[in-house]
Amino acid sequence: MRLGRRAMLAGLVAMPVAAAPLRYDIVPQKVGDGIWMIHGADAPIAMENGGAIANITILATDAGPVLIDCGPSLRYGEALAGAAARLVGKPVARVYLTHLHPDHVYGTAAFDPAIVATTPAVARVLAQDEKGFSDGMYRLLGDWMRGTEPKLPGITLPGESDVVGGRTLRLLPLAGHSAADLALIDERTGTLIAGDLVFHDRAPSTPHADLPKWRAALDRLKAVPHKTVIPGHGPFDPTPAAAIDQTRDWIDWLDRALRDAVGQGLDMVAAGRMEIPARFAGMAAARYELERSVSHLYPALEAELLPRVDAKG
């Protein structure tokens, strides 16, 4: 029996097509003596990037590689562990977590909690919010998250510094991007690893932001001696202050702009459509993060700036 072209095409369409395997491409970029940055996608969390949007730092030590943050999933954590071991020639010795957001910390699923470290304050907020974030990541990323059960850190760091394999990291417990943030300075290279306290050529995100505390944290980071900056998102900053200043400029503008919008009586949709200054034209995800920041910050600003007419003064 001969099959016509239409029947043959119909048969091909009906055949199951094997899905391409989900795989993270880990590309470390050397930024100093024994220090590499993995540049996350400068985009929102999405299926096409598997949630791998955060910058990750790898440090070489005599004990093995040290990671600062570890990505969004078990699959990412496993790929990261392999890449770090190939660079340094030993298994991962320590993982530091900078704050609670899942694009930075859910790779802990691939590691023994006994090597995962953060400050007591970050550990507390991780324990509070882990389940809700985990459910949200599964909804956003589907099979990228298969098997991901994030683990709480087994090490808390109350001191001002930590030494692993002969490499000293200065610890800077701060807040502002979230309720508890950790920045670190690699004393060998003078590299500030800032977590999401600093963004670079990528608009800052604000889901848990306290803008006055964030400004104070940026002032502290700028004042602490360092040479270069690995931001939480965006490209490496080879200067000590460009990314810090840009982050401060954005959040100062955002605060003023949203307050002005409330004063003008704009609703949240109109506020999200406001003009973004030209100096931010090259900043990735600017419109997206402005719209998100309106949803995060506008209700509290309205409550502050538009009190009820019957409220007692």
N, C-alpha and C positions, 0 to 999 in steps of 0.2 A: 504494500500500500504506500502510495506516494503522499507526502504531506505538502500542502500548499504553503506559500510564504506566510500567510496570515496565521495558519495553524502552528507553524513552527515558531513564529514570534510569540504567539499566545503561550506556547509551551515554555519558552525561555522566560517570559515574565512570571510564570507560575513557579519556576524553580526557585528554591530558597537561595538567598545570597548571603554568604558568610560576612558578618560584620567585621570591619577592620579592628584589630586589637587596640585597646586604649593604652597609650603609652606616653609618658612624659619625657620630653627631651631636656635633659639637665645639661646646661652649657655654662660651666664656671668661667668667669672672667677674672683674671688675676689683676688685683688692684694694689698689691703691696707685697712685702716680704712674708710669704707664707699665709697670704689672705686672698680669698676669692669671693666674688659676689655672683650670685645667680639672679639675673634680672627677670623678674616676673612680668607677665603681660601687662601693659599699661592700659587696662580695660576693666570693665566690671566682671565679676564672676559669671561665667557662662559655660555652656557645654563645650564650645569650641576651644576653650583654654583649660578645661578641667579644673577651674578654680585656682590655677597656678598663677596668681597675680601678685603675690608678695615677693619682695626681695629676700633672699636667703644668703647668709654669710657662712663660709667655711674657713676655719683657722687650722693651720698645721701646728701640732704640738708633739712633744716626745711621747706622750701617752696615746696619741691618735688624734684624728680630726675632731674639732669642736664645731658644733653647728649653732648658729644663732637664728632661731625660728626654723620650722621644718615643714612648712607647706600644708596643703588642705586635706590630705587623705592618706590612708594606709599605702596606696599605690605610689603616691608621691614620696612618702617617707622612705619606702623601700628603694626607690630609684635614687633618692638623695643619698641614702646610706652607702649604696654601691658606688656612686660617683665620688663621694668623699673618701672612701676607702681606697679607690684607685689613685686618687691624688696623693694621699699621704702614706699609703702602704700598710695601714692598720685599720681596725674597726673603729667606729665612732666612740669617742671617750666621754663626751658630754654634749647635751643639748640644752641651750638656754631659751626660754620663752619670754618675749618682750611684752605681750599683753594678750587679752582674751580672744581676739578676733580669729575666726576659724581658718581663714586663708593663711594664717601664720602658725597655727598650733596643732591642727588635726593630724599632721604627720606623726605626732607622738604615738599613734597606733602602731607604728613600726619599731618602737624602741622600748627597752626596759625602763620603767619609771625610775629605777635606781640611778640612772644616768641623766635624768631630766631635771632641770633646775630653774628656779625663778625666785622672785622675792615673796615674802609672806603675803603682801597685798595682792599681787597678781594671782597667787595661788588661791586666795579667797574668792576673787571674782570668777576665776575659772570654775571653781566648785559650784558657784551659784548658777552659772549660765550655760554650762556644758550641754545639758540635754536639749534645751530649746534650739541652740545653734546647730546641734547635730541633726535634728529633724529637718531644719531648714536647708542644710547643705545637701542632704539626700534628695529633697524635693527639687533643688536647683540643678544638681549634677548627676542624678541617677546612678548609672553603673560605675562612673568614676569613683564613687564613694564605697563601692562594694567592700565589705569587711572592715570598714573604718569604725572603730570603737575608741575614741580618744581617751587617753590616760592622763590622770592628774600627775603633776611632778612629784618625784620622791625626795627631792632636795630643796630646801628653802635656804635663802641666802640673806641673812640679816646683816652681814658685814659690808664694808666699803669696797672690798676687792675680792677676787677669787683667782686662784692659781691652778691651772691644769697643765700638766706636762711641761712645766717650766715657762708657761706663757701666762702673764698677768693681765687680768681684765679688771678695770675699774668699773664699779657698779654705780649707776645713777638712778635711784628709784624716784620716779616723778609721776605726774598725772596730767591730764588735760585732753589728750586724744581719747582716753578712756579713764575710768576711775582709778586705774593703776597701770602705769607704764614703766618699762625698764629700758634705759639706754646703757650702752657699755662703751668703754674706750679701750682699745688694744694698745697697751703701753709700748709694745715693740715698734709699732708703725705710726702711732698717733692717730689711728683711724677711729672716728666716732661711728658706732653702729647704733643708729637712732631709733630703730623700729618706726612705728607710725607717728611718732612725734614730728617727724620730718618727711615731707614729700618733695619730689623734685621733677619739675616739668610734667606733673600729674596732679590734678586737683585733689586736695585733701578731702577725706571722708569724715563724716561727723556723727555716726549713729549713737555714740556715747560721749560726745564731746562736751567739755566744760571750757568755753572759750577763754575766760579770765585765767584759769589754771593752765591752759595750753600756752597762753602768752608767757606766763611766768616760767614754764618749763623751757620754752624756746630761749628766753633770756638767760636761763641757767646754762643751757647747752652752748650758747654762743660765748659765754664767759669762761667756760672750762677749756683749758688749753688742748687743742687738737689740730690736726693738719688737713684731714680729708673727712668726707662723710659718706657713709652708706645709708641712704634713706630707706624707709619702709617700702616705698614705691617710687619708681622712676629711676633714671640713670644715676650712676656713681657721680658724686660731686668731688672733683679734685681740689677744691678750695675748702677752707674751713667754714665759710659762712653763706655762700650763694643760695644753697637749698634751704637753709634755716631762714634767711631773709625772705625768700620767696614764699615759704609756708606762712610766715608771719604776715606778709603783705596780703595773701589771700584771705586769711581768717579775719584780719582787720577790715578788709573791704567787705567781706561777707556779713560781718556783724553790723557795720554801718548801713549796708544796703538793705538788709532785712528790717532793721529798725525804721529806716526811711519808708520802706514799703508798708509796714504796719501803720505808720503815721499818715500815709496817703490813703489808707483804707483799702489797699489791694488785697484781694483774696489770694489763697495759696497758689492757685493756677497762674494768676497774673504775676505773682512774685517769682515763680519759677521760670517765667519767660523774660525777665528783665534783662537788659543789655549787660553783657560781661565786658569789662574794660579791655581795651586792645592789648594791654601789656600781658594779658593772660591768653592771648590768641593761640599760642603754641602749646598750651597746657592740655594734656590728654584728659578726657572725660570731664571737661569743665562744665558743660551743660548738664550732664548726667548728675554730677555731684552737687551742683547748685539746686537742682530739683529735689534731690534727696535731702539736702540740708534744709530746704524749706519745710519738708515734712518732719524733720527731726527737731527743728528749732522754733518754727513759727508759733505753735500753740503757746509755748511759754512766753514768747515775746508779746503776743497779743494779751495774755493775762497780765503781764507786767505793765504794758503801755496803754492798754485800753480797759481800765477798771470799770466795773459796773457803775452806772450812774447813781445807784442807791447805796453804794459802798460808803461806809463811814470813814471820813478822813481823819 
